Amino acid sequence: MLVRGAMVTPDAGPTQPFLARLASDEVAVVRSRAVPRHFERGATLMHQDEVPGRVIIVERGHAKVTLLSEEGKEIVLAFRGPGDLLGEVSALGGHPRSATVRALEPMEVLALAAGDFDALLEEHPRIALVILRGVIERLREANQQQFEFAAYQTLGRVARRLVELADRFGEPCDAGVRIGLGLSQEELAGWAGASREATSKALHDLRSMHLIETERRHITVHSVDELRRIC
């Protein structure tokens, strides 16, 4: 979605997860009202178009957020990890969920019922402000992605997605930064808004430039700064 008058330049950095923005006493309040839940790899945490219900905070593991197009194609919107908040927009607006969330690996989460979520925000306005700022940042992310689809070729879009993954989910290693998120080439293609064939070629080109190294469902970025210049 493109929000008029709010175009974002391509050098916006990664944002802090929801839990990392809260004070320790606020985190304790959230935990006291939530119910721990476990999801196996491949489980669906939320379904597109379902009636809004619980709000979820990720404690461990990663999930992908997807949208199903009218043609039945899965479009990857984002990836979420520890500390991230899920389902808050539909809970606040009372509208059906706009996307599906699936676990990429076993996940531990905190689940807040809709009524408890509302009460939490009424009693703790600073938490509500943190959530509002997070929603605005996600709108900015959507703007940026729309800009990339219009302005970048596949190589630039794939490079930017890898930079984002390295910034958010990367782990330093001897060869550079290893992206620990178990991501398939098809999922990366869907997120970059490109075909699998074009994404495969872009990865081949980045390997040829000695910027990345790929293995099954994992990618190592040798130089995030050099990869950022490709963007």
Secondary structure as the mmCIF struct_conf table of DSSP 4:
data_model
#
loop_
_struct_conf.conf_type_id
_struct_conf.id
_struct_conf.beg_label_comp_id
_struct_conf.beg_label_asym_id
_struct_conf.beg_label_seq_id
_struct_conf.end_label_comp_id
_struct_conf.end_label_asym_id
_struct_conf.end_label_seq_id
TURN_TY1_P TURN_TY1_P1 ARG A 4 GLY A 5
TURN_TY1_P TURN_TY1_P2 PRO A 10 ASP A 11
TURN_TY1_P TURN_TY1_P3 PHE A 18 PHE A 18
HELX_RH_3T_P HELX_RH_3T_P1 LEU A 19 ARG A 21
BEND BEND1 LEU A 22 LEU A 22
HELX_RH_AL_P HELX_RH_AL_P1 SER A 24 ARG A 33
STRN STRN1 VAL A 35 PHE A 39
TURN_TY1_P TURN_TY1_P4 ARG A 41 GLY A 42
STRN STRN2 THR A 44 MET A 46
TURN_TY1_P TURN_TY1_P5 GLN A 48 ASP A 49
HELX_LH_PP_P HELX_LH_PP_P1 GLU A 50 PRO A 52
STRN STRN3 VAL A 55 ARG A 60
BEND BEND2 GLY A 61 GLY A 61
STRN STRN4 ALA A 63 LEU A 68
TURN_TY1_P TURN_TY1_P6 GLU A 70 GLU A 71
BEND BEND3 GLY A 72 GLY A 72
STRN STRN5 GLU A 74 ARG A 80
TURN_TY1_P TURN_TY1_P7 PRO A 82 GLY A 83
STRN STRN6 LEU A 85 LEU A 86
BEND BEND4 GLY A 87 GLY A 87
HELX_RH_AL_P HELX_RH_AL_P2 GLU A 88 GLY A 93
TURN_TY1_P TURN_TY1_P8 GLY A 94 GLY A 94
HELX_LH_PP_P HELX_LH_PP_P2 HIS A 95 ARG A 97
BEND BEND5 SER A 98 ALA A 99
STRN STRN7 THR A 100 ALA A 103
BEND BEND6 LEU A 104 GLU A 105
STRN STRN8 MET A 107 LEU A 112
HELX_RH_AL_P HELX_RH_AL_P3 ALA A 114 GLU A 123
HELX_RH_AL_P HELX_RH_AL_P4 PRO A 125 ALA A 151
HELX_RH_AL_P HELX_RH_AL_P5 THR A 154 PHE A 169
STRN STRN9 GLY A 170 CYS A 173
TURN_TY1_P TURN_TY1_P9 ASP A 174 ALA A 175
STRN STRN10 GLY A 176 ILE A 179
BEND BEND7 LEU A 181 LEU A 181
HELX_RH_AL_P HELX_RH_AL_P6 GLN A 185 ALA A 192
TURN_TY1_P TURN_TY1_P10 GLY A 193 GLY A 193
BEND BEND8 ALA A 194 ALA A 194
HELX_RH_AL_P HELX_RH_AL_P7 ARG A 196 SER A 208
TURN_TY1_P TURN_TY1_P11 MET A 209 HIS A 210
BEND BEND9 LEU A 211 LEU A 211
STRN STRN11 ILE A 212 GLU A 215
TURN_TY1_P TURN_TY1_P12 ARG A 216 ARG A 217
STRN STRN12 HIS A 218 VAL A 221
BEND BEND10 HIS A 222 HIS A 222
HELX_RH_AL_P HELX_RH_AL_P8 VAL A 224 ILE A 230
#
